[in-house]
């Protein structure tokens, strides 16, 4: 097996663990709201606290990976968030839960920008979207597995035990990562000259700080940020409110939710794998611009349609069906969007990925908080927030079509 594929296996498991820990609170949400006396508005702030700190620290954590290498930074990130995952199971009230989730988000910030930085150093251009598709497919598998693990643990031991158990897994990954991984292919013992040639020299550059003055004058960067910001309004629903929506908004039992809530994440995993593969194939046949744009626009537009249909149907099972299709379509664009960060950022891929994700998490924060208020304002109607989220997914598709992946962010890196 090639060394870069072993690196990808480690990133695969990192992404699974990331989403196990993220989705755990969404699955446990109905029980936590009941035990701790948390209203829909308050719950919006709980799930939003994570995204707020995540957004604040995304750029610094991504830039640190570009400068110092992902080996040390990812180890720090995973140990930090694992600690606060476990501490989530020890909270006794709303205020403490807010603080712990805020610190959890601060610790996890930079995980995916640093993964993008790893891919940019270890994979040639023609393989990057495919590599990213594997990383994001794993995240959805983590989301699919989470309710299958969390609900049985909750039913036997209570919701607190699930957070304590999941915190241990990340620490094990961090130890293995730091022991084996090296920041550039040339530093990896026993890697062959043939594989080094396949990866290419430009993938192994180390950045020393993004020239922000020039970067912020790039309209291309702003389009990337706006695209991801509006996309995350719809995407974060699946991570924050889906399980509460299915139980309280659609009337699914806890056992029904355990299985049916996994379906969107399974579709998302398939969408990621297919989308990354297709984007790289389209790039080879039709060029970089069309290969990235076509997939992103189509996936986002179709996901918007599916979310509208989910809000309009009277059947709880059809709602699950439409949301499942929507997440699969939406996730087809995800590898292409992160590949664009590498296309335009080059040696600053981690920083650009962090900037994009920072803008996205601002949307996630707003979406998660506003969702709870809209539910109450519309007389406990959990479908009402889906309409504005669908509209913003359409807006995201428009921005995606305007992005030019052939335009480097900093000209001297071209």
C-alpha positions as CSV (number, residue, x, y, z in Angstrom):
1,X,0.0,0.0,0.0
2,X,1.3,3.5,-0.9
3,X,2.2,5.7,2.0
4,X,-0.3,8.4,1.0
5,X,-3.1,5.9,1.2
6,X,-2.0,5.0,4.7
7,X,-2.2,8.7,5.6
8,X,-5.7,8.8,4.1
9,X,-6.7,5.8,6.3
10,X,-5.7,7.8,9.4
11,X,-7.7,10.8,8.2
12,X,-10.6,8.5,7.5
13,X,-10.7,7.4,11.1
14,X,-10.2,11.0,12.3
15,X,-13.2,12.1,10.4
16,X,-15.4,9.3,11.8
17,X,-14.4,10.2,15.4
18,X,-15.0,13.9,14.7
19,X,-18.6,13.2,13.7
20,X,-19.3,10.6,16.4
21,X,-18.5,13.3,18.9
22,X,-20.4,16.0,17.1
23,X,-23.6,14.1,16.4
24,X,-23.6,12.5,19.9
25,X,-25.2,15.7,21.3
26,X,-27.8,15.8,18.6
27,X,-28.9,12.2,19.3
28,X,-28.9,12.8,23.0
29,X,-30.7,16.1,22.6
30,X,-34.3,15.1,23.4
31,X,-33.2,13.3,26.7
32,X,-30.9,16.2,27.6
33,X,-33.6,18.8,27.0
34,X,-36.0,16.9,29.2
35,X,-33.6,16.2,32.1
36,X,-32.0,19.7,32.2
37,X,-35.2,21.6,31.5
38,X,-33.9,23.2,28.2
39,X,-36.4,24.9,25.9
40,X,-36.1,25.0,22.1
41,X,-34.7,28.5,22.2
42,X,-32.1,27.5,24.8
43,X,-31.2,24.3,22.9
44,X,-30.5,26.5,19.8
45,X,-27.8,28.3,21.9
46,X,-26.4,25.0,23.1
47,X,-25.8,23.6,19.6
48,X,-24.8,27.1,18.4
49,X,-22.1,27.5,21.1
50,X,-20.0,24.9,19.4
51,X,-20.2,26.6,16.0
52,X,-19.4,30.0,17.4
53,X,-16.1,29.0,19.0
54,X,-15.4,26.7,16.0
55,X,-15.8,29.7,13.7
56,X,-13.6,32.0,15.8
57,X,-10.6,29.6,16.0
58,X,-10.8,28.0,12.5
59,X,-8.4,30.4,10.8
60,X,-5.8,30.4,13.5
61,X,-5.8,26.6,13.8
62,X,-5.7,26.2,10.0
63,X,-2.8,28.7,9.7
64,X,-0.9,26.9,12.5
65,X,-1.1,23.7,10.5
66,X,0.3,25.4,7.4
67,X,3.2,26.8,9.4
68,X,4.0,24.1,12.0
69,X,2.6,21.0,10.3
70,X,-0.5,18.9,10.9
71,X,1.3,16.3,12.9
72,X,1.5,18.3,16.2
73,X,-1.6,20.4,15.5
74,X,-4.0,17.6,14.9
75,X,-2.7,15.7,18.0
76,X,-3.5,18.8,20.1
77,X,-6.9,19.3,18.4
78,X,-8.1,15.7,19.0
79,X,-6.9,15.5,22.6
80,X,-8.6,18.8,23.4
81,X,-12.0,18.0,21.9
82,X,-11.9,14.5,23.4
83,X,-11.5,16.0,26.9
84,X,-14.5,18.3,26.4
85,X,-16.6,15.5,24.8
86,X,-16.2,13.6,28.1
87,X,-16.9,16.7,30.2
88,X,-20.2,17.2,28.3
89,X,-21.4,14.1,30.2
90,X,-20.7,15.7,33.5
91,X,-22.7,19.0,33.1
92,X,-25.5,19.8,35.6
93,X,-27.2,22.8,34.0
94,X,-27.6,25.1,31.0
95,X,-24.8,27.5,31.8
96,X,-22.2,24.8,32.3
97,X,-23.4,23.0,29.1
98,X,-22.9,26.2,27.1
99,X,-19.4,26.7,28.4
100,X,-18.3,23.1,27.8
101,X,-19.7,23.1,24.2
102,X,-18.0,26.4,23.5
103,X,-14.7,24.9,24.6
104,X,-15.4,21.8,22.6
105,X,-15.8,23.9,19.5
106,X,-12.6,25.9,20.2
107,X,-10.7,22.6,20.5
108,X,-12.1,21.0,17.4
109,X,-11.5,24.1,15.2
110,X,-8.9,23.4,12.5
111,X,-9.5,19.6,12.2
112,X,-10.7,19.8,8.6
113,X,-8.4,22.6,7.4
114,X,-5.5,20.6,8.7
115,X,-6.8,17.5,7.0
116,X,-6.9,19.6,3.8
117,X,-3.4,20.7,4.4
118,X,-2.3,17.1,4.8
119,X,-4.0,16.1,1.5
120,X,-2.4,19.1,-0.3
121,X,1.1,17.9,0.8
122,X,0.5,14.2,0.2
123,X,-1.7,14.0,-2.9
124,X,-1.2,15.2,-6.4
125,X,-3.8,17.6,-7.9
126,X,-5.6,14.8,-9.9
127,X,-6.3,12.8,-6.7
128,X,-7.2,15.6,-4.2
129,X,-11.0,15.7,-4.6
130,X,-11.1,11.9,-4.4
131,X,-9.0,12.0,-1.2
132,X,-11.3,14.7,0.3
133,X,-14.3,12.6,-0.6
134,X,-13.0,9.7,1.5
135,X,-12.4,12.1,4.4
136,X,-15.9,13.6,4.2
137,X,-17.5,10.2,3.5
138,X,-16.0,9.0,6.8
139,X,-17.6,12.0,8.6
140,X,-21.0,10.9,7.4
141,X,-20.3,7.3,8.5
142,X,-19.6,8.7,11.9
143,X,-22.9,10.5,11.8
144,X,-24.7,7.3,10.7
145,X,-23.0,5.2,13.4
146,X,-23.6,7.7,16.2
147,X,-27.4,7.0,16.8
148,X,-26.8,3.3,16.6
149,X,-24.3,3.6,19.4
150,X,-25.6,6.4,21.5
151,X,-29.3,5.3,21.8
152,X,-28.5,1.8,23.2
153,X,-26.0,3.4,25.6
154,X,-28.5,6.0,26.7
155,X,-31.3,3.4,27.2
156,X,-29.1,1.3,29.5
157,X,-26.7,3.8,31.1
158,X,-28.1,7.2,30.4
159,X,-27.1,10.0,28.1
160,X,-24.0,11.0,30.1
161,X,-22.2,7.7,29.6
162,X,-22.2,8.1,25.8
163,X,-20.1,11.3,26.1
164,X,-17.6,9.7,28.5
165,X,-17.1,6.7,26.2
166,X,-16.6,8.7,23.0
167,X,-14.0,10.9,24.6
168,X,-11.6,8.0,25.0
169,X,-11.6,7.0,21.4
170,X,-10.0,10.3,20.2
171,X,-7.1,10.0,22.6
172,X,-6.1,6.6,21.1
173,X,-6.2,8.1,17.6
174,X,-4.0,11.1,18.6
175,X,-1.3,8.8,20.0
176,X,-1.2,6.7,16.8
177,X,-1.2,9.8,14.6
178,X,1.7,11.5,16.3
179,X,3.8,8.3,16.4
180,X,3.5,7.4,12.7
181,X,2.6,10.5,10.6
182,X,5.2,12.9,9.2
183,X,4.4,16.4,7.9
184,X,5.9,15.9,4.4
185,X,6.4,12.8,2.3
186,X,10.1,13.3,2.2
187,X,10.2,13.0,6.0
188,X,8.5,9.6,5.9
189,X,10.9,6.7,6.3
190,X,11.1,4.2,3.5
191,X,8.8,6.0,1.1
192,X,9.8,5.2,-2.5
193,X,11.3,7.6,-5.0
194,X,8.4,6.6,-7.4
195,X,5.8,7.7,-4.9
196,X,7.6,11.0,-4.2
197,X,7.6,11.6,-7.9
198,X,3.9,10.9,-8.2
199,X,3.1,13.3,-5.3
200,X,5.2,16.1,-6.8
201,X,7.4,18.7,-5.2
202,X,4.8,21.5,-5.1
203,X,2.6,19.5,-2.7
204,X,5.3,19.6,-0.1
205,X,5.8,23.3,0.3
206,X,5.6,24.8,3.8
207,X,3.8,28.1,4.3
208,X,5.1,30.9,6.6
209,X,1.9,33.0,6.8
210,X,-0.7,34.1,4.3
211,X,-0.4,37.6,3.0
212,X,-3.8,38.7,4.2
213,X,-3.8,42.1,2.5
214,X,-3.6,40.5,-0.9
215,X,-5.9,37.6,0.0
216,X,-8.7,39.8,1.2
217,X,-8.6,41.7,-2.0
218,X,-9.5,38.5,-3.8
219,X,-13.2,38.5,-4.8
220,X,-12.7,34.8,-5.4
221,X,-12.0,34.2,-1.7
222,X,-15.1,36.1,-0.8
223,X,-17.2,34.0,-3.1
224,X,-15.8,30.9,-1.6
225,X,-16.7,32.2,1.9
226,X,-20.3,33.3,0.9
227,X,-20.9,29.9,-0.8
228,X,-19.9,28.0,2.3
229,X,-21.7,30.3,4.6
230,X,-25.1,29.9,2.9
231,X,-24.5,26.1,2.4
232,X,-23.9,25.6,6.2
233,X,-27.3,27.1,7.0
234,X,-28.8,24.0,5.5
235,X,-26.1,21.5,6.3
236,X,-25.8,22.1,10.0
237,X,-29.5,21.2,10.5
238,X,-28.5,17.6,10.1
239,X,-25.9,17.8,12.8
240,X,-27.8,19.9,15.3
241,X,-31.6,19.6,15.0
242,X,-32.3,16.5,12.9
243,X,-32.9,14.1,15.8
244,X,-35.0,16.6,17.7
245,X,-36.9,17.4,14.5
246,X,-37.7,13.7,13.8
247,X,-38.9,13.1,17.4
248,X,-40.7,16.3,18.3
249,X,-41.5,17.6,14.8
250,X,-42.4,14.4,13.0
251,X,-43.4,12.1,15.9
252,X,-40.9,9.3,15.5
253,X,-40.2,7.1,18.5
254,X,-36.7,6.9,19.9
255,X,-36.2,3.5,18.4
256,X,-37.5,4.6,15.0
257,X,-35.2,7.6,15.1
258,X,-32.2,5.4,16.0
259,X,-32.4,3.8,12.6
260,X,-34.1,6.3,10.3
261,X,-31.8,9.2,11.4
262,X,-28.9,7.2,10.1
263,X,-30.2,7.2,6.6
264,X,-29.3,10.8,5.7
265,X,-25.7,10.2,6.8
266,X,-25.4,7.0,4.8
267,X,-26.6,8.9,1.8
268,X,-24.1,11.7,2.6
269,X,-21.3,9.2,2.8
270,X,-22.2,7.8,-0.7
271,X,-22.6,11.4,-2.0
272,X,-19.2,12.4,-0.8
273,X,-17.5,9.3,-2.3
274,X,-19.3,9.7,-5.6
275,X,-18.8,13.5,-5.7
276,X,-15.1,13.4,-5.2
277,X,-14.6,10.7,-7.8
278,X,-16.8,12.5,-10.3
279,X,-15.2,15.9,-9.7
280,X,-11.7,14.5,-10.4
281,X,-13.0,12.8,-13.5
282,X,-14.7,15.9,-14.8
283,X,-11.5,17.9,-14.1
284,X,-9.5,15.5,-16.2
285,X,-12.0,15.6,-19.1
286,X,-13.4,19.2,-19.1
287,X,-10.9,21.2,-17.1
288,X,-10.6,22.4,-13.5
289,X,-13.3,25.2,-13.7
290,X,-16.1,23.0,-15.0
291,X,-15.1,19.9,-13.0
292,X,-15.5,21.8,-9.7
293,X,-18.4,24.1,-10.6
294,X,-20.8,21.7,-12.2
295,X,-20.8,19.3,-9.3
296,X,-21.2,21.9,-6.7
297,X,-24.0,23.8,-8.3
298,X,-26.0,20.6,-9.1
299,X,-25.6,19.2,-5.6
300,X,-26.7,22.3,-3.8
301,X,-29.7,23.1,-6.1
302,X,-31.0,19.5,-5.7
303,X,-30.6,19.6,-2.0
304,X,-32.6,22.8,-1.8
305,X,-35.5,21.2,-3.7
306,X,-35.4,18.1,-1.4
307,X,-35.5,20.3,1.8
308,X,-38.5,22.1,0.4
309,X,-40.3,18.8,-0.3
310,X,-39.5,17.6,3.2
311,X,-41.1,20.7,4.7
312,X,-44.2,20.3,2.6
313,X,-45.0,16.6,2.9
314,X,-47.4,15.4,5.5
315,X,-45.8,12.0,5.9
316,X,-43.1,11.5,8.5
317,X,-41.5,8.8,6.4
318,X,-41.5,10.8,3.2
319,X,-39.9,13.6,5.2
320,X,-37.1,11.3,6.1
321,X,-36.9,10.1,2.5
322,X,-36.6,13.7,1.1
323,X,-34.1,14.7,3.8
324,X,-32.0,11.6,3.0
325,X,-31.9,12.4,-0.7
326,X,-31.1,16.1,0.1
327,X,-28.2,15.3,2.2
328,X,-26.8,12.9,-0.4
329,X,-27.1,15.6,-3.1
330,X,-25.6,18.3,-0.8
331,X,-22.6,16.2,0.1
332,X,-21.7,15.5,-3.5
333,X,-20.4,19.1,-3.6
334,X,-18.4,18.9,-0.4
335,X,-15.2,17.3,-1.8
336,X,-15.2,19.8,-4.6
337,X,-15.5,22.7,-2.3
338,X,-12.5,21.6,-0.2
339,X,-10.5,20.7,-3.3
340,X,-11.1,24.3,-4.4
341,X,-9.3,25.5,-1.2
342,X,-6.3,23.5,-2.3
343,X,-6.7,24.6,-6.0
344,X,-6.6,28.3,-5.1
345,X,-4.7,28.2,-1.8
346,X,-1.9,25.9,-2.8
347,X,0.6,26.0,0.1
348,X,-1.9,28.0,2.1
349,X,-4.6,25.3,1.7
350,X,-5.1,25.0,5.5
351,X,-5.5,28.7,6.0
352,X,-7.9,29.0,3.0
353,X,-9.9,26.0,4.2
354,X,-10.0,27.5,7.7
355,X,-11.3,30.8,6.2
356,X,-14.0,29.0,4.2
357,X,-15.0,26.9,7.2
358,X,-15.0,30.0,9.5
359,X,-17.5,31.7,7.2
360,X,-19.5,28.5,7.1
361,X,-19.7,28.1,10.9
362,X,-21.0,31.6,11.2
363,X,-23.9,30.3,9.1
364,X,-24.2,27.2,11.2
365,X,-24.3,29.3,14.4
366,X,-27.0,31.5,13.1
367,X,-29.0,28.6,11.7
368,X,-28.9,26.6,14.9
369,X,-30.0,29.5,17.1
370,X,-32.7,30.9,14.8
371,X,-34.1,27.4,14.3
372,X,-35.3,27.2,17.9
373,X,-36.9,30.6,17.8
374,X,-38.7,29.9,14.5
375,X,-40.1,26.7,16.0
376,X,-41.6,28.7,18.8
377,X,-42.7,31.7,16.7
378,X,-44.6,29.4,14.4
379,X,-46.5,27.6,17.2
380,X,-44.1,24.7,17.7
381,X,-43.9,24.1,13.9
382,X,-40.6,22.3,13.2
383,X,-41.1,22.5,9.4
384,X,-41.1,26.3,9.3
385,X,-37.2,26.8,9.6
386,X,-36.7,24.4,6.6
387,X,-38.0,27.0,4.1
388,X,-35.4,29.7,4.7
389,X,-32.7,27.1,4.8
390,X,-33.7,25.8,1.4
391,X,-33.6,29.3,0.0
392,X,-30.1,29.8,1.2
393,X,-29.0,26.5,-0.4
394,X,-30.2,27.9,-3.7
395,X,-28.1,31.1,-3.0
396,X,-25.1,28.9,-2.3
397,X,-25.5,27.2,-5.7
398,X,-25.3,30.6,-7.4
399,X,-22.2,31.6,-5.5
400,X,-20.6,28.2,-6.3
401,X,-21.0,28.9,-10.1
402,X,-19.1,32.2,-9.7
403,X,-16.0,30.7,-8.1
404,X,-13.0,30.3,-10.3
405,X,-10.8,27.4,-9.1
406,X,-8.1,28.2,-11.7
407,X,-7.4,31.6,-10.1
408,X,-4.7,31.3,-7.4
409,X,-5.2,33.3,-4.2
410,X,-1.6,34.5,-4.1
411,X,-0.1,35.0,-7.5
412,X,3.5,34.0,-6.6
413,X,2.3,30.6,-5.4
414,X,1.0,29.7,-8.9
